Amino acid sequence: MEIVSWIVWLLAAIAGWIWSIAWLLVGGWVSTLLQILVIVFVVFAFKYGWRRAPLEMGLRARPLGGWLWRWATAREPRSGSDASGSGVPQVRVIRVKAPGDVNLSSLLNVLMLAGLGLLRVL
């Protein structure tokens, strides 16, 4: 009977470890969504009163939820050549940066370094 308790303990430890990893990955999203929900509730409570706020939030959440569900389940439209079933994959051309192309982040980094250099001179 002791082996059964060891197996149960091992399974519980593994389940707890998996739950800890999952909560580490998802917990920040849950916390952020709950904070947004509290802010929305406060706004609705100021607008409609704290008794009517949950009802108003629910009335507005249903169309928003439907829109989000339709967006999440929508599929990309197929082009005419893919629908023909030719089986030939389309090739997309990807532009590679040419030498000398500089993005905005790099320019801002250079400006910051130049500004720090000018501060040293002053």
C-alpha positions as CSV (number, residue, x, y, z in Angstrom):
1,M,0.0,0.0,0.0
2,E,2.9,2.3,0.6
3,I,3.9,2.2,-3.1
4,V,0.5,3.6,-4.0
5,S,1.0,6.6,-1.7
6,W,4.4,7.1,-3.3
7,I,2.9,7.0,-6.8
8,V,0.1,9.4,-5.8
9,W,2.7,11.7,-4.2
10,L,4.9,11.6,-7.3
11,L,1.9,12.4,-9.6
12,A,0.8,15.3,-7.3
13,A,4.4,16.7,-7.3
14,I,4.5,16.5,-11.1
15,A,1.1,18.1,-11.5
16,G,2.1,20.9,-9.1
17,W,5.3,21.5,-11.1
18,I,3.4,21.6,-14.3
19,W,0.8,24.0,-12.8
20,S,3.7,26.2,-11.5
21,I,5.2,26.5,-15.0
22,A,1.8,27.1,-16.6
23,W,0.9,29.8,-14.1
24,L,4.3,31.4,-14.6
25,L,3.6,31.7,-18.3
26,V,0.0,32.7,-18.1
27,G,-0.2,34.5,-14.7
28,G,0.9,37.8,-16.1
29,W,-1.8,37.8,-18.7
30,V,-4.4,36.9,-16.2
31,S,-3.3,39.7,-13.9
32,T,-3.3,42.2,-16.7
33,L,-6.7,41.2,-17.9
34,L,-8.1,41.5,-14.3
35,Q,-6.6,44.9,-13.9
36,I,-8.2,46.1,-17.2
37,L,-11.5,44.6,-16.0
38,V,-11.3,46.5,-12.7
39,I,-10.5,49.8,-14.6
40,V,-13.5,49.2,-16.9
41,F,-15.7,48.4,-13.9
42,V,-14.6,51.7,-12.2
43,V,-15.4,53.7,-15.4
44,F,-18.8,52.0,-15.8
45,A,-19.5,52.5,-12.0
46,F,-18.9,56.2,-12.3
47,K,-21.1,56.4,-15.4
48,Y,-24.0,54.1,-14.4
49,G,-23.6,53.5,-10.7
50,W,-22.1,50.5,-9.1
51,R,-25.4,48.5,-9.1
52,R,-26.0,48.9,-12.8
53,A,-22.4,48.7,-14.0
54,P,-22.1,44.9,-14.2
55,L,-25.3,44.7,-16.3
56,E,-24.0,47.4,-18.7
57,M,-20.6,45.7,-18.9
58,G,-22.3,42.4,-19.8
59,L,-24.5,44.1,-22.4
60,R,-21.5,45.6,-24.1
61,A,-19.2,42.5,-23.7
62,R,-21.4,40.2,-25.7
63,P,-21.1,42.0,-29.1
64,L,-17.4,42.5,-28.4
65,G,-17.0,38.8,-27.5
66,G,-18.8,37.8,-30.7
67,W,-16.6,40.1,-32.8
68,L,-13.4,38.7,-31.1
69,W,-14.6,35.1,-31.7
70,R,-15.4,35.8,-35.4
71,W,-11.9,37.4,-35.8
72,A,-10.2,34.5,-34.1
73,T,-11.9,31.8,-36.1
74,A,-11.7,33.6,-39.5
75,R,-9.6,32.0,-42.2
76,E,-7.4,33.7,-44.8
77,P,-9.1,33.9,-48.1
78,R,-7.6,31.6,-50.7
79,S,-6.3,33.1,-54.0
80,G,-7.5,31.8,-57.3
81,S,-4.4,29.9,-58.1
82,D,-4.4,28.0,-54.8
83,A,-8.1,27.1,-55.2
84,S,-7.4,25.4,-58.5
85,G,-5.5,22.6,-56.7
86,S,-2.4,22.9,-58.9
87,G,-0.3,22.0,-55.9
88,V,2.4,24.6,-56.8
89,P,3.3,26.7,-53.8
90,Q,3.5,30.4,-54.4
91,V,6.9,32.1,-53.8
92,R,6.9,35.4,-51.9
93,V,9.7,37.8,-52.5
94,I,11.3,39.2,-49.4
95,R,13.3,42.4,-49.6
96,V,16.6,42.1,-47.9
97,K,18.1,45.3,-46.5
98,A,20.7,46.7,-48.8
99,P,24.0,47.9,-47.3
100,G,23.5,51.4,-45.9
101,D,19.9,50.9,-44.8
102,V,19.5,52.2,-41.3
103,N,16.5,51.9,-39.2
104,L,15.1,54.5,-36.8
105,S,16.3,52.7,-33.7
106,S,19.9,52.8,-34.9
107,L,19.7,56.4,-35.7
108,L,18.3,57.2,-32.2
109,N,21.0,55.2,-30.6
110,V,23.7,57.2,-32.5
111,L,22.0,60.5,-31.6
112,M,22.0,59.5,-27.9
113,L,25.7,58.6,-28.0
114,A,26.5,61.8,-29.8
115,G,24.5,63.7,-27.1
116,L,26.4,61.9,-24.4
117,G,29.6,62.9,-26.1
118,L,28.6,66.5,-26.3
119,L,27.7,66.4,-22.6
120,R,31.3,65.4,-21.8
121,V,32.6,68.3,-23.7
122,L,30.4,70.8,-21.8
